[in-house]
Amino acid sequence: MHKLLVIQTAFIGDVVLATGLLESLHHQYPQAVIDIVVRKGNELLFNEHPFISEIIVWDKKLNKYLNWLSILKKIRAKKYDLLINVQRFAATGLWTILSNANISIGFDKNPFSFLFTHKVKHDVGILKNEGLVNKISNNEVHEINRNHALTYSLGAIPLALPKLYPTKSDYEIVKKYQADKYITIAPASVWLTKQFPLSAWVSFLSELPFDGPIYILGGASDKALGDQIVNEVGNLHSNVPYASTTSKKIINLSGELGFLASAALQQKAVLNYVNDSAPLHFCSSVNAPVVAIYCSTIPIFGFGPLSTHCFIVETQEKLACRPCGLHGKKECPLGHFNCAKTIVNKQLIAPLLQMAQH
C-alpha cells in the first residue's frame, strides 16, 4: 500500500475518534502516504500532523455540490491503493465508488456499499416505540472498535487509540495557564439533552473543593454560557460570609483556544469535566484525566472516555425514558430532563477526591 485515503466528514468528535484508524494504518504501512477528507473546520485538528500528507476539505455550506465535484476529481486523480470510508452517507459513498481506488472499504449502512470492494456491518442499536434496545453483543465495544473493523480484510492490523498532536505553538499558547494546578470544564453541547444544565454547573462549581483556577473551554458560540457560569458562581459566593476565602477563580476561555490548544490544556489538567461531546474525545486523544457526564445518552453506545484516568457520571435513578435516542435532542421529549437533574454534586466531586490520592 503506497497511497491511502480515509474519509470522515462528520462532526468534530467523530473525526477525533477516527484518528485511531489513522494510527493503525500508519503503524501497518509506515511508508505510505495517508490523506484524509474532512468537513470544513475540522482540518484544524490536523495542523502539523506528523504523518498526514494532505487534508482534503469539503465545504458543505458554500457551493456544496461544486466542492463535492472538485474533491471527486482530486480523489480520482490520486488513484489511491486503499480508500476507507468511515462515513455512512450517500455523498461519501459516491466518492468511494467513483474513486479509482484499488480497494474501497466502508460500512454497510452507506447506500452505495454494495459497490465497495469490502463492506462491514455497522450496528449500534435500534429504536423501538418503548425506547432504545441496544444490539451490541459486547458492552465493551467502542466506536474505535467499529471503525477498526474496516481494516479486518487487510489482515491483523493492531487497534490504536485516537490521537491528536498539539503543536509546539499550541503548548506555548496554554503555558501561561499552567503555573498552578487547574481544572477545565467544557459545559456546552450542540444538543441540549447532552448538556449538563447551567444551574447544575453553577451548583457543582460552587461546592467543588478546589483552590486552583478553573478554565471554561468551548467555541466562540459558547462564550455567553461561560460568562453566565462565571457570573452566577460569583454571585453565589458574594453572598457567602468570608467570601475572600471561598471565592472561585473561574476563567472563561471559550473562543480563545483552537481545538489542539484546548487539548493541550486538557492534557495536564488535574481533571477535565465534559459532556458526551467533542471535548470528551479530545481528552481521550491526549490521555487527559476526564469526568464524562452523561445525560440523555449512555456510555454503552460506544462513545465513552478512553483515558487512563476516566470517570463516568450519570443519573443513579432508573429512568424508563433513558436513553431517549442514539444522539442528543434539542429538548427533553418529556419536558422534565430528569436524566440530568438527578445527577448530584457528590458524584462529580468523588473523581477529584480519587485523583487526589494519586
Beta strands, then each sheet from edge to edge (+ up, - down):
strand 1: 3-7
strand 2: 33-39
strand 3: 52-58
strand 4: 82-85
strand 5: 103-107
strand 6: 118-120
strand 7: 125-128
strand 8: 131-134
strand 9: 183-186
strand 10: 214-216
strand 11: 250-252
strand 12: 271-275
strand 13: 290-294
strand 14: 310-314
sheet 1: 3+ 2+ 1+ 4+ 5+ 6+
sheet 2: 7+ 8-
sheet 3: 11+ 10+ 9+ 12+ 13+ 14+
end
